[in-house]
Amino acid sequence: MQNAEVLAGIVYAQLVNPGCPVVYSASGSNAEMKNGLLCIGSPEDMVVSFVNGQLAKFYDIPCRISGALSDSKLMDSQAAYESALTLSAAQFAGGNFILHGAGIIETYNCTSFEKLIVDNEIIGYLKRINKGMTVNEDTLAYDTIKEVGPQGTFLVSEHTFEHFKDEFYQAQLSDRSAYGTWKSAGEVSAEERATAAWKKIVDEFGEPTIDPSIDADMKKFVEKNL
C-alpha cells in the first residue's frame, strides 16, 4: 500500500510538472500491540527501511529513509542502541536523504540535545564504515612491514603518523582512555559528556555568515522554484 501511494504521488507530480525531480520518500513501522502505539525504534522499522531502499533502487529513484529513531523517553541505553541500529539500516539500505538523522526520542514527539550529540557520534562511525578500506601499494605498506620486522611496533613508524588521522575515525564523544585515567578525570558518563558538549555549542554560538553573492544566488533559486 505504501509503495502504491508513493508511486501515485510521483506520477501525479510528473503529470503536473513533467520531468519534476522526485525522491522516493517512504517510512513505515509496526505498532506496539500491548497499547497500539507506534514503534519507530523496532527491528520492523529497520526491515521496512531495507524494503524501501530496494524499491527505490528498482525504480532508479533517489531514496529518503528515516534514521536515528527511538521510542525511549530520554537519552539512555535504549535510545543509543535503537538509534544506532535504525541509522545503520538507513545507510545500509542506500538512503540518499536520511530524515530524522539525529536527536529524535519518544516516537517523534521530542528532540533531545544530548541525543543530537550522541547521534552525531553514531553518524561519524557510519561515515567511517561507509568509507571502507583502501587497498593499494601505499596502504599495504610492504616496506614498513619489512622495516619493523617480527615483534616490532608500528606505533612509532613514519607510515603510521602519515595515515592514522585520516584512516581512523577521531571520536568526538566516546571515551577510549584507560579505566584509571577515566576514573581520575571524574568518571564522566557519555550522557554527561553529551550535555557538556551541547551547552558548549550553545554558549559559543554565533550568527552564521554567508557570502552576499552566494546568498543572493540562493534567494533567486528559491524564488524561481517556488
C-alpha positions in Angstrom: 0.0 0.0 0.0 2.8 2.4 0.9 4.6 1.7 -2.3 1.4 2.3 -4.3 0.8 5.6 -2.5 4.4 6.8 -3.1 4.2 5.9 -6.8 0.9 7.6 -7.2 2.4 10.8 -5.8 5.3 10.6 -8.1 3.1 10.0 -11.1 0.9 13.0 -10.1 4.0 15.2 -9.8 5.0 14.2 -13.3 1.6 14.9 -14.7 1.6 18.4 -13.2 5.2 19.2 -14.0 6.8 16.7 -16.4 10.4 15.9 -15.5 9.9 17.2 -11.9 12.8 15.8 -9.8 11.5 13.4 -7.2 12.6 11.4 -4.2 11.2 8.0 -3.3 10.1 9.0 0.3 8.8 6.2 2.4 8.9 5.2 6.0 7.0 2.6 8.0 7.0 0.5 11.1 4.8 -1.5 13.4 2.6 -0.8 16.4 3.3 -2.0 20.0 0.4 -4.5 20.2 0.2 -4.0 24.0 -1.0 -0.5 23.7 -1.4 0.3 19.9 1.3 3.0 19.9 3.6 3.5 17.0 7.1 2.0 17.4 10.0 3.6 15.5 13.0 2.0 17.2 11.9 -1.5 16.4 13.5 -4.2 14.2 10.4 -4.0 11.9 11.2 -0.3 11.2 14.6 -1.4 10.0 13.2 -4.1 7.8 10.9 -1.6 6.2 14.0 0.7 5.6 15.7 -2.2 3.7 12.5 -2.8 1.6 12.2 0.9 0.7 15.8 1.0 -0.3 15.4 -2.0 -2.6 12.2 -0.5 -4.2 14.0 2.8 -4.8 16.9 1.0 -6.4 14.4 -0.9 -8.6 12.8 2.3 -9.8 16.2 4.0 -10.0 15.0 7.0 -7.9 16.8 8.7 -5.1 15.6 7.4 -1.7 14.6 9.1 1.6 14.7 6.9 4.7 14.4 7.8 8.3 17.2 7.1 10.7 18.4 7.5 14.4 14.9 6.8 15.7 14.0 5.8 19.2 11.0 5.2 21.4 12.9 5.9 24.6 11.9 8.9 26.7 15.4 10.1 27.4 19.0 9.7 26.3 19.7 6.3 27.7 20.9 2.9 26.6 17.6 2.2 24.7 18.0 5.5 22.8 21.5 4.6 21.9 21.0 1.1 20.6 17.8 1.8 18.8 19.3 4.9 17.1 22.5 3.1 16.1 20.5 0.2 14.5 17.9 2.4 12.8 20.5 4.7 11.4 22.7 1.8 10.3 19.7 0.3 8.5 19.1 3.6 6.7 22.6 3.8 5.5 23.0 0.1 4.5 19.6 0.4 2.7 21.2 3.1 0.5 19.3 6.1 1.7 20.3 9.2 -0.3 18.4 11.5 2.1 18.2 10.4 5.7 15.5 12.3 7.5 15.4 12.5 11.3 19.1 11.9 11.3 19.7 13.0 14.9 18.0 13.9 18.2 14.7 12.1 17.9 13.2 10.4 21.1 9.8 9.4 22.4 8.5 8.2 19.0 8.9 11.5 17.1 7.4 13.6 20.0 10.6 15.1 21.4 14.1 16.2 20.4 16.9 15.7 22.9 20.0 17.9 22.8 22.1 15.1 24.4 20.8 12.7 21.7 21.8 15.1 19.0 25.4 14.8 20.2 25.2 11.1 20.6 23.7 10.6 17.2 26.3 12.8 15.7 28.9 10.4 17.0 27.0 7.4 15.5 26.9 9.3 12.2 30.7 9.7 12.4 31.1 5.9 12.9 28.8 5.2 10.0 30.6 7.6 7.7 33.9 5.8 8.5 32.3 2.4 7.8 30.9 3.7 4.5 34.4 4.9 3.6 35.6 1.3 3.6 39.2 0.3 3.2 41.6 1.4 0.5 44.0 -1.2 -0.7 46.9 0.0 -2.7 50.7 -0.1 -2.6 50.8 2.7 0.0 48.2 1.3 2.4 49.6 -2.2 2.2 52.9 -0.7 3.4 55.2 -3.7 2.5 58.3 -1.6 3.1 57.1 -0.5 6.5 56.3 -4.1 7.5 59.8 -5.2 6.3 61.4 -2.4 8.2 59.5 -3.0 11.5 60.1 -6.8 11.3 58.9 -9.5 13.7 57.9 -8.4 17.2 58.3 -4.7 16.3 55.8 -2.0 16.7 54.1 0.2 14.1 53.0 2.8 16.6 56.2 4.9 16.1 56.7 4.3 12.4 56.6 7.2 10.0 53.9 5.5 7.9 51.6 5.3 10.9 52.0 9.1 11.6 51.3 9.9 8.0 48.0 8.0 7.8 46.3 7.5 11.2 44.5 10.8 11.3 42.8 10.1 8.0 42.4 6.3 8.4 40.9 6.2 11.9 37.7 7.9 13.0 38.6 10.5 15.6 35.8 10.0 18.2 34.2 13.3 19.4 32.2 11.8 22.3 33.4 8.3 23.1 35.8 7.8 25.9 38.7 5.5 24.9 41.1 6.1 27.8 42.3 3.6 30.4 40.0 3.0 33.3 42.3 4.7 35.8 42.5 7.8 33.6 38.7 7.9 33.2 38.2 7.4 37.0 40.7 10.1 38.0 39.0 12.5 35.5 35.7 12.2 37.4 34.1 9.1 36.0 32.1 11.2 33.5 29.5 9.2 31.5 28.7 9.6 27.8 25.4 11.3 28.7 27.2 13.8 30.9 29.8 14.5 28.1 26.9 15.0 25.7 25.3 17.5 28.0 28.5 19.4 28.3 29.0 19.3 24.5 25.7 20.8 23.6 25.9 23.5 26.3 29.4 24.5 24.9 27.9 24.7 21.4 25.1 27.0 22.6 27.5 29.2 24.6 29.8 29.6 21.6 27.1 30.1 19.0 27.4 32.9 16.6 25.2 34.1 13.8 26.2 32.2 10.7 27.7 34.3 7.9 27.4 33.7 4.2 28.9 35.5 1.2 26.4 38.1 0.0 26.7 37.0 -3.6 26.0 33.3 -2.7 23.1 34.4 -0.5 21.6 36.4 -3.5 22.0 33.4 -5.8 20.3 31.1 -3.3 17.4 33.5 -2.9 17.0 33.7 -6.7 17.0 29.9 -6.9 14.3 29.7 -4.2 12.1 32.3 -5.9 12.5 30.6 -9.3 11.5 27.2 -7.9 8.6 28.2 -5.6 
